[in-house]
Amino acid sequence: MANESRRGFLKAASITMAGLAASYRIPAWADGTGATGPVQVWSTFRDKRHASAEPLAWKPATEIASDAIMLDPAATQQEMLGFGAAFTDAACYMLNQLHSDERAALMHELFAPDEMAMNVCRTCIGASDYSKSLYSFDDSEQDDPELKKFSIDHDKAYILPLLRDARKFNPDLFLFSSPWSPPAWMKFNRSMLGGTIRKSSLEPYSRYMRQFLDAYKAEGVEINAITVQNEVDTTVDGRYAACLWAQEDEILFVGKYLGPLLRSTGSSTKIWVLDHNFNLWGRAIAELSDTRANEFIDGIAWHGYAGEPAAITRVHDTFPQKSAYFTEGGPQREPHQAGTPFPDPMTAWAHWAEWANSVIRNWSRSITMWNLALDENGTPYIGHHEEGDIVPGAPTAGRGVITIDSMTREISRSGRFWALAHYSKHVRRGAKVFRTNGVAESAAQTSKNPVSHVGFRNPDGSYVVVLSNRGPEKRIQLVLGSSFLVVEMPADSVHTLRWS
């Protein structure tokens, strides 16, 4: 756009620096003189996929637009752990269908530090709903409290080899693991489908978890964190492996059994609790309020199927020393605004980046997408859907972060893949989130503005800002100290800005 047109836009939509200073604190940066140096830009919209764009330049700020975004690198929040996706049994099976050279190339793309650099990934302790079969690591018709039938042989075929390969490409890969169900014999219904765990099983279950960690480590795969139970507050009506955990049982398990056992054996594996939706923030506070369990809990694992990300901030404000991790974003329920067309999962990058921005602004240290790879039908899947699960008009394909066609082995990259690239390719482990506020926004609130934003300062001193626009074309002003720049944002676009 011509300079005259741009100046006209800024004058029409701005207020003076002096006027703004009276109602909004201008964040200081360094000595207050503002930013210098070029700003690199990568964009995803229409036919562009994380494409490099023309660099932007900072200019002296004399007028500030009323919808400007204020950058305040001095106001830092949490330290980032990273980004990644889930190595479910289904995902590993699909990756294993590729020819070895194709698989190696894809793994390099996903995990190499100079590529996607995924570095926080999830594994399953036994079967999940996205598995080829229903199994645990101690399948026994009779009670087996001594764990004589314990075996991880199932995972040796294609799960463990892929985890070892991922760590070769990225030695900094952080792996956390979640069970969908204890072995059937530990539960009242003696089935991995639904039901609840018996209190008498809590002690042997803690040894089961430790044995899993030891067995994986013996295979060359160290697990850095575990959650007690995937989705503690549902049995999914017995449709696939699941287990209901009472709040008091999770507290007892961590405080009396699992925590002390891992500590006594010198394990460095962290314990995360809840591993469920934002609307269970009250349970998270209650569990952290138990002094014995609190001693062993590193943080809260969050899912986003119910509630709002602001729940993470509620827990953080009560227990600021505990970490938050976003551990599952579902393949079926794409982010969706009521009354609007259901977004195509292959192009919904702006929705996913908006989601990621909100989660990170609310103190999450990581984002791990659900199902690294599935086929064109969103399978393998051993569960079955119930009425209400399928949203009319929702697309059915491409629900993995990547899709591997079951017949041709063609690889497709989803909207989530391209949204994730805007973070994982630029935000390094140890980066600090810094405050980015619209003039009328607070740090944690969900804005009605279709443009969302989050900022990071990397350990090397570089700065990263990710912007998402799920609305129509828009021009946004970013203000840093006494400098500003203008970003042209097409409809349904994601942009990463980086400067030193």
Backbone torsions as a table, in degrees:
resi	resn	phi	psi	omega
1	MET	NA	144.1	-177.8
2	ALA	-64.0	153.3	-179.2
3	ASN	-60.5	-39.9	-179.4
4	GLU	-61.3	-42.9	179.5
5	SER	-63.8	-41.1	-179.7
6	ARG	-64.7	-41.8	178.7
7	ARG	-63.9	-38.1	178.4
8	GLY	-63.8	-40.1	178.5
9	PHE	-61.3	-46.8	-176.6
10	LEU	-64.5	-39.6	179.7
11	LYS	-66.3	-39.6	-177.5
12	ALA	-70.1	-29.1	-172.9
13	ALA	-114.0	23.7	-172.8
14	SER	-128.9	168.1	170.9
15	ILE	-128.3	160.9	-175.1
16	THR	-71.0	155.4	177.2
17	MET	-57.4	-41.9	-179.0
18	ALA	-64.0	-42.9	179.9
19	GLY	-65.7	-39.7	179.9
20	LEU	-66.9	-39.6	-177.7
21	ALA	-60.3	-27.2	-179.7
22	ALA	-71.8	-26.6	-175.8
23	SER	-114.7	-11.5	-177.2
24	TYR	-148.1	129.8	-178.1
25	ARG	-70.4	123.0	176.3
26	ILE	-76.8	120.2	-177.9
27	PRO	-67.7	133.6	177.1
28	ALA	-83.3	146.6	177.9
29	TRP	-136.4	125.8	-177.4
30	ALA	54.4	-123.8	-177.9
31	ASP	-90.1	9.9	176.6
32	GLY	87.6	-0.8	-178.3
33	THR	-81.4	-9.7	177.7
34	GLY	101.2	-173.4	-173.5
35	ALA	-96.9	153.1	175.9
36	THR	-134.1	170.1	176.1
37	GLY	87.3	156.8	-177.9
38	PRO	-73.0	153.4	177.6
39	VAL	-112.6	116.4	177.1
40	GLN	-75.2	148.0	-175.3
41	VAL	-134.9	136.2	171.7
42	TRP	-127.1	136.4	-173.0
43	SER	-132.6	146.9	171.7
44	THR	-127.1	118.0	174.6
45	PHE	-169.3	153.4	-178.2
46	ARG	45.2	-114.7	-177.0
47	ASP	-96.3	6.6	179.8
48	LYS	-94.9	138.8	-178.9
49	ARG	-129.4	103.3	-178.6
50	HIS	46.7	49.1	-175.4
51	ALA	-91.0	137.5	177.5
52	SER	-67.3	135.6	-179.9
53	ALA	-118.4	176.5	178.9
54	GLU	-62.4	135.4	178.0
55	PRO	-60.9	152.8	176.1
56	LEU	-105.6	158.8	-179.5
57	ALA	-124.3	140.1	174.4
58	TRP	-73.3	145.2	177.4
59	LYS	-132.2	157.0	177.3
60	PRO	-62.3	132.9	-177.3
61	ALA	-90.1	114.0	175.2
62	THR	-109.1	-23.7	177.8
63	GLU	-138.0	142.1	-176.7
64	ILE	-117.7	124.0	179.1
65	ALA	-65.0	150.0	-177.2
66	SER	-67.0	-20.5	177.1
67	ASP	-110.5	23.1	179.5
68	ALA	-64.1	157.4	175.7
69	ILE	-108.1	122.8	-177.4
70	MET	-93.6	126.0	-179.8
71	LEU	-100.9	129.0	-177.4
72	ASP	-131.8	78.6	-176.3
73	PRO	-62.1	-17.8	179.6
74	ALA	-76.3	-21.0	-179.6
75	ALA	-95.0	88.7	-173.9
76	THR	-96.5	153.0	178.2
77	GLN	-117.6	-128.6	-172.3
78	GLN	-76.3	161.1	174.8
79	GLU	-93.6	129.6	-175.1
80	MET	-77.5	140.3	172.4
81	LEU	-93.1	-43.6	175.8
82	GLY	149.6	-161.5	-171.2
83	PHE	-140.6	150.7	178.7
84	GLY	-179.3	-156.7	-177.3
85	ALA	-150.3	177.0	-171.0
86	ALA	-98.4	128.1	171.8
87	PHE	-85.5	68.8	173.9
88	THR	-69.4	166.5	174.3
89	ASP	-57.2	-40.7	179.4
90	ALA	-63.6	-44.4	-179.4
91	ALA	-63.3	-43.8	-179.7
92	CYS	-66.7	-37.4	177.0
93	TYR	-60.7	-45.5	-179.0
94	MET	-66.4	-41.4	177.7
95	LEU	-62.6	-34.0	-179.6
96	ASN	-71.0	-16.2	178.5
97	GLN	-76.8	-15.5	178.7
98	LEU	-74.8	151.2	171.8
99	HIS	-63.1	152.1	-171.8
100	SER	-56.4	-40.0	-179.3
101	ASP	-70.8	-36.9	176.8
102	GLU	-66.3	-42.1	179.8
103	ARG	-64.4	-42.8	179.7
104	ALA	-61.6	-41.6	179.4
105	ALA	-64.8	-41.7	179.9
106	LEU	-67.6	-43.1	179.2
107	MET	-62.3	-38.2	176.0
108	HIS	-62.6	-43.8	179.1
109	GLU	-61.3	-39.8	-174.9
110	LEU	-76.5	-36.1	-167.3
111	PHE	-117.6	-21.4	-177.2
112	ALA	-60.6	137.9	-177.4
113	PRO	-57.9	-25.2	178.7
114	ASP	-95.8	9.3	176.2
115	GLU	-118.3	-127.8	179.0
116	MET	-68.2	-28.9	174.4
117	ALA	58.4	36.6	174.7
118	MET	-58.0	133.6	-174.8
119	ASN	-142.1	4.5	173.0
120	VAL	-134.9	101.5	-173.4
121	CYS	-125.2	155.7	-175.2
122	ARG	-108.1	143.3	169.6
123	THR	-123.4	167.2	-178.0
124	CYS	-110.8	136.0	176.3
125	ILE	-90.6	87.0	-171.2
126	GLY	92.3	-162.2	-174.6
127	ALA	-76.3	146.1	165.7
128	SER	-112.6	-170.7	174.5
129	ASP	-68.6	-27.2	177.5
130	TYR	-97.6	77.2	-179.9
131	SER	-141.3	162.4	175.0
132	LYS	-81.1	-24.7	-178.7
133	SER	-153.1	165.6	178.8
134	LEU	-92.9	120.7	-178.0
135	TYR	-157.1	154.9	167.6
136	SER	-122.6	-175.6	178.1
137	PHE	-93.8	6.7	174.6
138	ASP	-150.5	71.6	179.6
139	ASP	-82.6	112.7	-175.8
140	SER	-144.1	138.7	176.4
141	GLU	-71.7	-29.3	-179.4
142	GLN	-107.1	159.8	174.3
143	ASP	-58.1	141.2	-177.5
144	ASP	-136.2	62.0	-175.4
145	PRO	-63.7	-20.9	176.9
146	GLU	-88.2	0.1	175.5
147	LEU	57.6	40.1	-179.3
148	LYS	-69.2	-24.6	-179.1
149	LYS	-98.5	11.2	-179.5
150	PHE	-61.8	133.8	179.2
151	SER	-159.8	138.8	173.5
152	ILE	-107.4	22.4	-176.7
153	ASP	-55.3	-36.9	-180.0
154	HIS	-53.9	-41.8	-173.2
155	ASP	-78.3	-12.3	-177.7
156	LYS	-73.8	-19.7	-175.4
157	ALA	-68.6	-53.0	-176.3
158	TYR	-143.7	-10.6	178.9
159	ILE	-80.7	-55.8	-178.6
160	LEU	-60.8	-41.8	176.6
161	PRO	-58.4	-38.1	179.3
162	LEU	-69.9	-37.7	177.5
163	LEU	-65.0	-39.0	176.9
164	ARG	-65.3	-41.2	178.7
165	ASP	-63.0	-42.8	-179.2
166	ALA	-60.9	-40.8	179.5
167	ARG	-69.5	-29.5	176.2
168	LYS	-65.5	-41.3	179.4
169	PHE	-72.9	-33.3	179.0
170	ASN	-136.6	93.1	-178.3
171	PRO	-60.6	-18.6	179.7
172	ASP	-89.3	11.7	-179.6
173	LEU	-61.0	124.2	176.6
174	PHE	-99.0	121.7	-179.3
175	LEU	-111.9	131.2	170.8
176	PHE	-123.6	150.5	-171.8
177	SER	-128.1	144.2	-177.1
178	SER	-133.7	135.4	172.9
179	PRO	-90.8	141.2	172.1
180	TRP	-89.0	-24.8	176.5
181	SER	-161.7	144.7	167.3
182	PRO	-67.1	168.3	172.4
183	PRO	-52.9	147.8	-173.4
184	ALA	-56.2	-37.6	-175.4
185	TRP	-68.9	-12.7	178.0
186	MET	-84.6	-5.3	-171.3
187	LYS	-112.8	158.3	179.9
188	PHE	-61.9	-38.6	-176.8
189	ASN	-88.0	-0.4	178.9
190	ARG	51.6	39.6	178.2
191	SER	-144.7	148.5	173.6
192	MET	-77.1	-9.7	-178.3
193	LEU	-89.8	108.8	178.4
194	GLY	66.7	-157.2	176.5
195	GLY	79.2	-175.5	-178.1
196	THR	-131.9	157.8	178.1
197	ILE	-82.8	146.5	176.1
198	ARG	-81.6	143.5	176.8
199	LYS	-59.9	-33.3	179.5
200	SER	-67.5	-13.9	179.7
201	SER	-92.2	-7.4	-174.1
202	LEU	-62.7	-42.4	-179.2
203	GLU	-66.7	-51.6	177.3
204	PRO	-62.9	-28.9	178.9
205	TYR	-67.8	-34.4	175.8
206	SER	-63.2	-38.2	176.9
207	ARG	-70.4	-33.5	175.1
208	TYR	-60.3	-44.4	179.1
209	MET	-64.5	-43.9	179.5
210	ARG	-64.7	-38.8	179.9
211	GLN	-65.8	-36.6	174.1
212	PHE	-59.1	-48.3	179.9
213	LEU	-60.3	-43.4	-179.6
214	ASP	-66.2	-41.7	-177.8
215	ALA	-66.9	-41.8	177.1
216	TYR	-64.1	-42.4	-179.9
217	LYS	-62.6	-37.2	177.4
218	ALA	-64.6	-24.2	177.2
219	GLU	-91.1	7.2	176.9
220	GLY	87.9	15.8	-178.9
221	VAL	-126.0	101.5	176.9
222	GLU	-83.4	135.7	177.8
223	ILE	-101.1	126.2	-172.2
224	ASN	-88.4	-22.0	178.7
225	ALA	-155.7	154.0	174.6
226	ILE	-133.8	149.2	170.2
227	THR	-104.8	151.9	-176.7
228	VAL	-67.7	-40.9	-175.0
229	GLN	-160.9	131.5	170.2
230	ASN	-66.8	121.7	175.4
231	GLU	54.2	78.8	-172.8
232	VAL	-66.0	-19.1	-167.7
233	ASP	-109.8	27.5	177.3
234	THR	-151.2	148.7	172.6
235	THR	-105.0	-1.1	-173.7
236	VAL	44.3	32.3	177.9
237	ASP	54.2	29.7	177.0
238	GLY	69.9	22.5	-177.4
239	ARG	-78.4	-23.4	175.5
240	TYR	-159.8	179.3	-176.8
241	ALA	-54.9	125.4	-179.2
242	ALA	-164.6	165.0	178.8
243	CYS	-158.8	128.9	177.8
244	LEU	-83.6	127.8	177.7
245	TRP	-115.7	122.6	171.9
246	ALA	-66.8	147.7	179.6
247	GLN	-54.7	-44.2	-178.3
248	GLU	-66.8	-28.5	178.5
249	ASP	-72.5	-38.9	177.7
250	GLU	-65.5	-39.7	177.1
251	ILE	-61.9	-47.5	-179.6
252	LEU	-62.5	-43.9	-177.6
253	PHE	-61.7	-45.9	-178.0
254	VAL	-72.9	-45.3	-173.5
255	GLY	-75.8	-32.4	-175.7
256	LYS	-103.2	-31.2	-172.0
257	TYR	-114.7	-68.6	-171.1
258	LEU	-66.1	-48.0	-178.9
259	GLY	-58.3	-55.4	178.7
260	PRO	-60.2	-36.2	-179.2
261	LEU	-65.7	-46.9	179.7
262	LEU	-63.9	-39.2	179.2
263	ARG	-65.3	-42.5	-177.4
264	SER	-66.5	-25.3	179.3
265	THR	-95.4	5.7	177.0
266	GLY	74.3	19.2	-178.3
267	SER	-72.5	139.3	175.5
268	SER	-97.3	3.0	-178.6
269	THR	-66.9	129.7	-178.1
270	LYS	-82.8	154.4	178.2
271	ILE	-112.5	124.8	174.3
272	TRP	-114.4	143.8	-178.2
273	VAL	-116.7	173.4	179.9
274	LEU	74.7	-69.7	-179.8
275	ASP	50.3	45.9	-176.9
276	HIS	-151.3	-165.3	-162.4
277	ASN	-76.0	160.3	180.0
278	PHE	-56.4	-32.4	-176.1
279	ASN	-71.3	-3.3	177.0
280	LEU	-99.1	25.5	-178.5
281	TRP	-60.0	-31.5	178.3
282	GLY	-64.1	-39.4	176.8
283	ARG	-64.5	-40.7	179.1
284	ALA	-58.8	-44.6	178.7
285	ILE	-64.3	-40.2	179.9
286	ALA	-63.2	-41.4	-178.9
287	GLU	-69.4	-39.0	177.7
288	LEU	-70.7	-20.3	179.1
289	SER	-75.8	-14.8	175.6
290	ASP	-79.8	116.1	-172.3
291	THR	-62.4	-36.6	-178.3
292	ARG	-69.8	-44.3	178.9
293	ALA	-69.6	-40.0	-178.5
294	ASN	-53.8	-35.8	-178.3
295	GLU	-58.4	-29.5	-174.4
296	PHE	-107.7	-7.6	-176.4
297	ILE	-88.5	120.0	175.1
298	ASP	-77.7	-37.3	-178.0
299	GLY	-177.4	-172.7	-176.7
300	ILE	-108.9	132.4	173.8
301	ALA	-96.5	130.5	-173.1
302	TRP	-119.4	144.2	169.2
303	HIS	-115.9	162.0	-173.8
304	GLY	-118.2	29.2	-177.3
305	TYR	-84.7	-14.6	178.7
306	ALA	-151.8	145.5	-178.6
307	GLY	86.6	-173.1	-176.3
308	GLU	-125.6	151.1	-178.6
309	PRO	-58.4	-22.0	178.4
310	ALA	-58.6	-18.6	176.6
311	ALA	-61.1	-32.3	178.5
312	ILE	-61.5	-40.7	179.4
313	THR	-65.5	-36.5	177.0
314	ARG	-58.6	-44.2	179.5
315	VAL	-69.9	-42.1	178.9
316	HIS	-58.6	-42.9	-178.1
317	ASP	-63.4	-29.2	179.5
318	THR	-84.5	-38.0	-179.5
319	PHE	-131.1	73.1	-174.0
320	PRO	-65.1	-16.9	-179.3
321	GLN	-82.3	-9.5	-179.7
322	LYS	-96.1	144.8	-176.1
323	SER	-89.4	161.3	175.8
324	ALA	-124.4	139.8	-178.6
325	TYR	-137.1	130.9	174.9
326	PHE	-90.4	112.1	-167.7
327	THR	-106.6	-10.5	177.4
328	GLU	-156.1	123.7	169.6
329	GLY	-117.3	122.7	-165.3
330	GLY	-76.0	150.5	179.6
331	PRO	-77.6	-23.8	-172.8
332	GLN	-93.3	-44.0	-177.5
333	ARG	-91.9	82.3	175.7
334	GLU	-63.9	151.4	176.3
335	PRO	-54.1	132.6	-170.6
336	HIS	-146.2	129.8	175.6
337	GLN	-94.1	126.9	-178.8
338	ALA	-56.9	137.3	177.7
339	GLY	83.7	3.4	178.8
340	THR	-117.5	159.5	177.2
341	PRO	-58.5	143.5	179.2
342	PHE	-67.0	127.8	-175.1
343	PRO	-68.0	142.0	175.3
344	ASP	-71.6	122.4	-177.5
345	PRO	-60.4	-19.2	179.7
346	MET	-81.7	-13.1	-178.4
347	THR	-133.5	13.7	-175.1
348	ALA	-87.2	38.3	-176.4
349	TRP	-64.2	-36.5	-179.0
350	ALA	-67.0	-38.8	177.1
351	HIS	-64.1	-43.4	-177.6
352	TRP	-69.5	-37.4	177.8
353	ALA	-68.2	-38.2	174.9
354	GLU	-59.0	-42.9	178.5
355	TRP	-62.0	-48.1	-179.6
356	ALA	-61.6	-42.8	178.9
357	ASN	-58.4	-43.4	-178.8
358	SER	-65.7	-42.6	-179.9
359	VAL	-63.6	-43.7	-178.3
360	ILE	-69.8	-39.8	177.9
361	ARG	-62.5	-20.3	177.7
362	ASN	-100.9	30.8	165.8
363	TRP	85.2	5.6	176.7
364	SER	-69.6	136.3	-179.1
365	ARG	-90.7	-10.2	-177.9
366	SER	-155.5	161.0	171.5
367	ILE	-135.0	122.1	178.0
368	THR	-121.4	115.3	-179.5
369	MET	-74.5	158.1	-177.3
370	TRP	-91.9	129.3	177.7
371	ASN	66.2	95.4	177.2
372	LEU	-56.8	-40.9	-177.1
373	ALA	-148.5	137.8	172.1
374	LEU	-139.5	173.0	176.8
375	ASP	-87.0	-174.0	-174.4
376	GLU	-67.5	-15.2	178.7
377	ASN	-101.3	6.6	-177.3
378	GLY	72.5	31.1	-180.0
379	THR	-127.7	172.2	9.8
380	PRO	-67.9	146.0	-176.9
381	TYR	-153.3	125.9	-176.1
382	ILE	-102.3	-5.1	177.5
383	GLY	-81.5	-174.0	171.4
384	HIS	-140.0	144.2	-175.7
385	HIS	-81.0	148.9	173.3
386	GLU	-109.7	167.0	-178.6
387	GLU	-58.1	130.9	-178.8
388	GLY	103.2	-19.2	178.5
389	ASP	-69.1	-41.2	-176.9
390	ILE	-88.3	123.3	179.7
391	VAL	-86.9	123.1	179.5
392	PRO	-54.8	133.5	178.8
393	GLY	85.0	-3.1	-179.3
394	ALA	-77.4	138.1	175.6
395	PRO	-61.3	150.3	-176.3
396	THR	-108.0	-10.4	-174.2
397	ALA	-106.8	162.4	171.8
398	GLY	73.8	31.8	-174.0
399	ARG	-85.5	-6.9	169.7
400	GLY	-82.6	163.7	171.9
401	VAL	-57.9	-38.1	166.7
402	ILE	-125.4	153.8	176.9
403	THR	-113.1	131.0	175.1
404	ILE	-114.1	113.4	-177.9
405	ASP	-61.3	129.8	-174.1
406	SER	-68.5	-20.7	-179.5
407	MET	-100.6	-48.3	-173.2
408	THR	-94.8	-15.9	-174.8
409	ARG	66.9	15.1	176.4
410	GLU	-66.1	140.2	-177.3
411	ILE	-104.0	128.6	175.9
412	SER	-120.9	144.7	-177.9
413	ARG	-109.4	126.6	-172.1
414	SER	-83.1	175.4	174.8
415	GLY	-59.9	-35.0	177.7
416	ARG	-65.3	-38.2	177.4
417	PHE	-57.5	-49.0	-175.8
418	TRP	-72.7	-32.2	172.8
419	ALA	-63.8	-45.5	-178.7
420	LEU	-60.4	-36.1	-178.8
421	ALA	-58.8	-31.5	-177.7
422	HIS	-70.1	-15.7	176.3
423	TYR	-105.5	-54.6	-170.5
424	SER	-65.4	-28.6	-179.7
425	LYS	-77.9	-13.4	-170.7
426	HIS	-128.1	-29.0	-176.1
427	VAL	-95.5	117.9	-176.0
428	ARG	-90.9	153.9	174.5
429	ARG	-57.4	135.4	-177.2
430	GLY	93.3	-5.7	176.0
431	ALA	-62.0	144.7	176.2
432	LYS	-100.9	130.4	173.4
433	VAL	-71.0	135.3	175.4
434	PHE	-121.9	162.2	-171.5
435	ARG	-71.5	129.8	172.6
436	THR	-131.5	108.6	-176.1
437	ASN	-120.6	137.3	164.6
438	GLY	-68.3	161.2	-176.3
439	VAL	-53.9	-37.7	-175.8
440	ALA	-107.1	15.5	-175.3
441	GLU	-107.4	158.5	167.9
442	SER	-105.2	170.4	-171.0
443	ALA	-63.5	-40.7	-170.1
444	ALA	-101.5	-11.8	-173.3
445	GLN	-68.9	156.0	172.6
446	THR	-86.7	117.2	-174.9
447	SER	-83.0	148.9	173.2
448	LYS	-83.2	-10.3	177.1
449	ASN	-66.7	131.4	179.7
450	PRO	-66.8	-12.1	176.6
451	VAL	-95.4	121.0	176.4
452	SER	-112.8	164.3	-170.5
453	HIS	-158.3	152.8	173.4
454	VAL	-155.2	148.3	-178.3
455	GLY	-125.6	151.5	-179.6
456	PHE	-137.4	147.5	167.5
457	ARG	-117.3	116.1	-177.5
458	ASN	-72.8	159.5	177.3
459	PRO	-57.5	-27.1	179.5
460	ASP	-82.4	3.8	178.1
461	GLY	92.8	-7.8	178.6
462	SER	-75.6	157.6	-178.6
463	TYR	-114.3	144.4	178.4
464	VAL	-133.6	133.3	171.9
465	VAL	-127.4	130.0	176.3
466	VAL	-109.4	127.7	-179.7
467	LEU	-118.5	139.2	175.1
468	SER	-128.0	135.6	176.5
469	ASN	-125.0	104.4	178.6
470	ARG	-91.7	2.9	-179.7
471	GLY	-105.5	-160.2	179.1
472	PRO	-71.6	173.6	-179.3
473	GLU	-53.6	139.0	-174.8
474	LYS	-151.0	151.6	175.6
475	ARG	-113.5	127.3	-174.3
476	ILE	-121.4	137.6	177.2
477	GLN	-99.8	128.0	174.0
478	LEU	-105.9	131.6	-177.0
479	VAL	-117.9	127.5	179.3
480	LEU	-131.5	107.0	-175.7
481	GLY	60.4	-121.5	179.8
482	SER	-102.2	19.4	179.2
483	SER	-121.3	159.5	176.1
484	PHE	-146.9	163.4	168.2
485	LEU	-145.9	161.8	-178.8
486	VAL	-116.3	131.0	179.4
487	VAL	-110.8	124.0	175.0
488	GLU	-84.3	120.6	-174.8
489	MET	-119.5	103.4	175.1
490	PRO	-61.1	165.7	176.4
491	ALA	-59.4	144.1	176.8
492	ASP	50.2	61.6	-176.0
493	SER	-132.1	158.1	174.8
494	VAL	-130.7	139.7	-177.2
495	HIS	-137.9	137.6	171.4
496	THR	-113.5	129.3	176.2
497	LEU	-113.4	134.5	179.3
498	ARG	-138.5	135.7	177.6
499	TRP	-149.9	165.2	179.9
500	SER	-114.4	NA	NA
